[in-house]
Amino acid sequence: MAAGAGDTPQSPAPGGTLSLAAALSPTEALRRAHAAQGARIARRARRVFRVAVAGFGVALLVQVAAVELVAVPADTMAPALQRGDLVIVDKTAYGWSVASLPDPLHRLRMARAVVGDADASAPTLTRLWPRPTRRGDIILYRSETAGASPKVGRVLAVAGDRIAIRRGRVWLNGALLPCEPAGQGLCREGLGGQHWLVRREDGLEVAETQVPTGHQFILGDHRGAAARLPDGKAATGLGLVPDGRIVGRVQHVADRAPSGPGASGLGAQR
């Protein structure tokens, strides 16, 4: 049959057939376009989710193995560190142990003792790739009390050292540590080329003791705050701390508490 004068012939698609788009109704074409757009959005969402999961995994790995941001729990290290200061802890400084786990994971491990696992609260003294602490280092460490927050203190004596405190002054290996008056009840204590401000407590007395292998003697710079806490406990910022309870070295102050001095240093000068 011949085409009418007003008819417009359709051009055949390659191969002599009409194109798929021409064969689809407008409603079906719109449905397929929306489905294709939804598939593209889903693919992008999956990519974003995978990147987010990978980023979270990397962040967790860094926090477990490398560094952690910790709030100082007490004033035992004042004036260098105040309660509430946020400090960056280097977990690679002395090697790694179970004590290096982030606080929530460590609390979960300690909680196993509550449900009958007696070994969960036992100290873990083994460290991977161990390196010794140095006199003058400020460290973050775990206390003996299950579920307690980590503590911060300064290493004044290492394995083999003899240390005593008489009338608030520190004696190390038979020599009195210099502590020059600095005003406002403070003095500038020195050890190994480092100096830091100490708030003295004349009533603080610790009999001479030799630090055993695998331990260090920890003392807070605020000697009065340490003296008011129970005697002889590593949890107080005063006493012997085993290697296996060390979390890491306090490296830097990330943010000062509102009442802090505003500086970012740790109060130690070489």
C-alpha positions as CSV (number, residue, x, y, z in Angstrom):
1,M,0.0,0.0,0.0
2,A,1.3,3.4,-0.8
3,A,1.9,5.9,2.0
4,G,-0.4,8.8,2.3
5,A,0.8,12.3,1.6
6,G,0.7,13.3,5.3
7,D,2.5,10.1,6.6
8,T,6.1,10.4,7.7
9,P,8.0,7.1,7.2
10,Q,10.1,5.9,10.1
11,S,13.8,5.2,9.4
12,P,14.7,1.7,10.1
13,A,17.4,0.9,12.6
14,P,20.6,-0.9,11.4
15,G,19.7,-4.4,10.3
16,G,16.3,-3.3,9.1
17,T,14.5,-3.1,12.6
18,L,13.2,-0.3,14.7
19,S,15.5,1.0,17.5
20,L,14.7,-0.2,21.1
21,A,14.0,3.4,22.2
22,A,11.5,3.8,19.5
23,A,9.8,0.5,20.4
24,L,9.5,1.3,24.1
25,S,6.5,3.3,25.4
26,P,7.4,6.6,27.2
27,T,6.4,5.1,30.6
28,E,8.7,2.1,30.1
29,A,11.6,4.2,28.9
30,L,11.2,6.5,32.0
31,R,11.1,3.4,34.3
32,R,14.3,2.1,32.9
33,A,16.0,5.4,33.1
34,H,15.1,5.6,36.8
35,A,16.3,2.1,37.4
36,A,19.7,2.8,35.7
37,Q,20.1,6.0,37.8
38,G,19.2,4.0,41.0
39,A,21.8,1.4,40.1
40,R,24.5,4.1,39.6
41,I,23.6,5.6,43.0
42,A,23.8,2.2,44.7
43,R,27.2,1.5,43.2
44,R,28.5,4.9,44.4
45,A,27.0,4.2,47.9
46,R,28.8,0.8,48.0
47,R,32.1,2.5,47.1
48,V,31.6,5.1,49.8
49,F,30.7,2.5,52.4
50,R,33.8,0.4,51.5
51,V,36.1,3.5,51.8
52,A,34.5,4.4,55.1
53,V,35.0,0.9,56.5
54,A,38.6,0.8,55.3
55,G,39.2,4.3,56.9
56,F,37.6,3.1,60.2
57,G,39.8,0.0,60.1
58,V,43.0,2.1,59.5
59,A,42.0,4.5,62.3
60,L,41.4,1.6,64.7
61,L,44.7,0.0,63.7
62,V,46.5,3.3,64.3
63,Q,44.9,3.7,67.7
64,V,45.7,0.1,68.7
65,A,49.2,0.0,67.5
66,A,50.6,3.6,67.1
67,V,49.0,6.6,68.8
68,E,46.1,7.4,71.1
69,L,44.5,10.6,72.3
70,V,43.9,10.5,76.0
71,A,42.5,12.8,78.6
72,V,44.7,13.3,81.7
73,P,42.6,11.8,84.6
74,A,44.1,13.6,87.6
75,D,46.4,16.5,88.7
76,T,49.3,14.3,89.8
77,M,51.4,15.7,86.9
78,A,50.6,19.4,87.5
79,P,51.9,21.9,86.5
80,A,53.2,20.1,83.3
81,L,49.8,18.4,82.8
82,Q,46.4,19.4,84.2
83,R,43.3,17.2,84.7
84,G,41.4,17.2,81.5
85,D,44.4,18.0,79.2
86,L,44.3,15.9,75.9
87,V,47.6,14.3,75.3
88,I,49.0,12.3,72.4
89,V,50.4,8.9,73.5
90,D,53.1,7.2,71.4
91,K,52.4,3.5,71.8
92,T,55.5,2.5,69.7
93,A,58.0,4.1,72.2
94,Y,58.5,1.0,74.4
95,G,57.1,-1.8,72.3
96,W,53.5,-3.1,72.5
97,S,51.5,-5.2,74.9
98,V,47.9,-5.9,75.8
99,A,48.0,-2.7,77.9
100,S,48.4,-0.8,74.7
101,L,44.8,-1.6,73.6
102,P,42.5,1.4,73.5
103,D,40.7,1.9,76.8
104,P,37.3,0.6,75.7
105,L,38.8,-2.7,74.4
106,H,41.0,-3.0,77.5
107,R,38.0,-2.5,79.8
108,L,36.1,-5.2,77.8
109,R,39.0,-7.6,78.4
110,M,39.1,-6.7,82.1
111,A,35.3,-7.3,82.3
112,R,35.8,-10.9,81.5
113,A,37.0,-11.3,85.1
114,V,33.5,-10.4,86.2
115,V,32.0,-13.4,84.4
116,G,34.5,-15.9,85.8
117,D,37.6,-15.6,83.7
118,A,40.2,-15.2,86.5
119,D,43.1,-14.7,84.0
120,A,41.5,-11.6,82.4
121,S,42.6,-9.3,85.2
122,A,46.0,-10.8,85.6
123,P,48.9,-8.5,84.5
124,T,50.4,-9.2,81.1
125,L,54.1,-8.5,81.3
126,T,55.2,-9.6,77.9
127,R,55.9,-6.8,75.4
128,L,56.6,-7.1,71.7
129,W,59.7,-5.3,70.4
130,P,60.4,-3.9,73.9
131,R,62.5,-0.8,74.4
132,P,63.4,0.6,77.9
133,T,61.9,3.7,79.4
134,R,64.2,6.7,80.1
135,R,64.5,8.7,83.2
136,G,62.4,11.9,82.8
137,D,59.9,10.3,80.4
138,I,56.2,10.9,81.0
139,I,54.3,7.7,80.5
140,L,50.7,6.5,80.4
141,Y,50.2,3.2,82.3
142,R,47.5,0.8,83.6
143,S,46.8,0.5,87.2
144,E,46.4,-2.7,89.2
145,T,42.7,-1.9,89.7
146,A,40.4,-3.7,87.2
147,G,38.4,-1.2,85.1
148,A,40.3,1.9,86.3
149,S,41.4,4.6,83.9
150,P,45.0,4.8,82.8
151,K,47.4,6.9,84.9
152,V,50.1,9.4,84.0
153,G,53.4,9.8,85.7
154,R,57.1,10.6,85.2
155,V,59.8,7.9,85.2
156,L,62.4,8.9,87.8
157,A,64.2,5.5,88.2
158,V,64.7,2.5,85.9
159,A,65.7,-1.1,86.6
160,G,68.8,-1.3,88.8
161,D,68.5,2.3,90.2
162,R,68.2,3.0,93.9
163,I,65.6,5.7,94.7
164,A,64.4,7.3,98.0
165,I,62.3,10.3,98.9
166,R,63.2,12.2,102.1
167,R,61.3,15.3,103.2
168,G,59.9,15.6,99.7
169,R,63.3,15.5,97.9
170,V,64.3,12.7,95.5
171,W,67.5,10.8,96.1
172,L,68.7,8.7,93.1
173,N,71.6,6.3,93.5
174,G,72.7,8.1,96.6
175,A,72.7,11.6,95.1
176,L,70.1,14.3,95.8
177,L,68.3,15.5,92.6
178,P,68.7,19.3,92.3
179,C,65.5,21.3,92.7
180,E,66.0,25.0,92.4
181,P,63.3,27.2,93.9
182,A,61.0,28.7,91.2
183,G,58.4,30.6,93.3
184,Q,54.8,29.8,94.1
185,G,55.7,26.6,95.9
186,L,57.4,25.2,92.8
187,C,61.0,24.1,92.2
188,R,62.9,23.2,89.0
189,E,64.0,19.6,89.2
190,G,66.7,18.3,86.9
191,L,67.7,14.8,85.7
192,G,69.7,13.7,82.7
193,G,69.9,17.1,81.1
194,Q,66.1,17.7,81.5
195,H,64.3,20.1,83.8
196,W,60.7,20.4,84.9
197,L,58.7,22.2,87.5
198,V,57.7,20.2,90.6
199,R,55.2,21.1,93.3
200,R,57.0,19.9,96.4
201,E,55.5,18.1,99.4
202,D,57.9,18.1,102.3
203,G,56.0,15.4,104.1
204,L,56.5,12.9,101.4
205,E,58.7,10.0,102.5
206,V,59.6,6.8,100.6
207,A,62.2,4.4,101.9
208,E,65.1,3.6,99.6
209,T,64.3,0.8,97.2
210,Q,66.1,-0.7,94.3
211,V,64.0,-0.9,91.1
212,P,63.7,-4.6,90.0
213,T,64.2,-5.8,86.5
214,G,61.2,-5.1,84.3
215,H,60.0,-2.2,86.4
216,Q,60.3,1.6,86.7
217,F,59.7,4.0,89.6
218,I,56.9,6.5,88.7
219,L,56.3,9.8,90.5
220,G,54.0,12.7,89.7
221,D,55.3,16.2,89.5
222,H,52.6,17.3,91.9
223,R,54.1,15.5,94.9
224,G,51.4,16.6,97.3
225,A,48.7,15.1,95.1
226,A,50.6,11.8,95.0
227,A,51.1,11.9,98.8
228,R,47.4,12.2,99.5
229,L,46.7,9.0,97.5
230,P,47.0,5.5,99.1
231,D,50.7,4.6,99.7
232,G,52.6,2.2,97.7
233,K,50.2,1.6,94.9
234,A,51.3,2.0,91.2
235,A,47.7,3.2,90.5
236,T,48.4,6.5,92.3
237,G,51.2,8.0,90.4
238,L,53.7,6.9,93.0
239,G,55.6,3.6,93.0
240,L,56.8,0.7,90.9
241,V,55.2,0.0,87.5
242,P,56.0,-3.2,85.5
243,D,56.8,-3.0,81.8
244,G,53.7,-4.9,80.9
245,R,51.4,-2.2,82.3
246,I,52.8,0.6,80.1
247,V,50.6,2.0,77.4
248,G,53.1,4.4,75.9
249,R,55.0,7.7,76.2
250,V,53.1,11.0,76.4
251,Q,54.5,12.8,73.4
252,H,52.6,16.0,73.1
253,V,49.7,18.1,74.5
254,A,47.0,18.2,71.8
255,D,44.6,20.5,73.8
256,R,44.7,22.1,77.2
257,A,41.9,22.0,79.7
258,P,40.2,25.4,80.2
259,S,42.1,25.9,83.5
260,G,45.5,24.8,82.1
261,P,48.4,27.1,81.3
262,G,47.7,27.2,77.6
263,A,51.1,25.9,76.4
264,S,51.5,22.8,74.3
265,G,54.8,21.6,75.8
266,L,55.2,19.0,78.6
267,G,57.1,21.2,80.9
268,A,60.4,19.5,80.4
269,Q,63.4,21.4,79.0
270,R,66.8,20.1,77.9
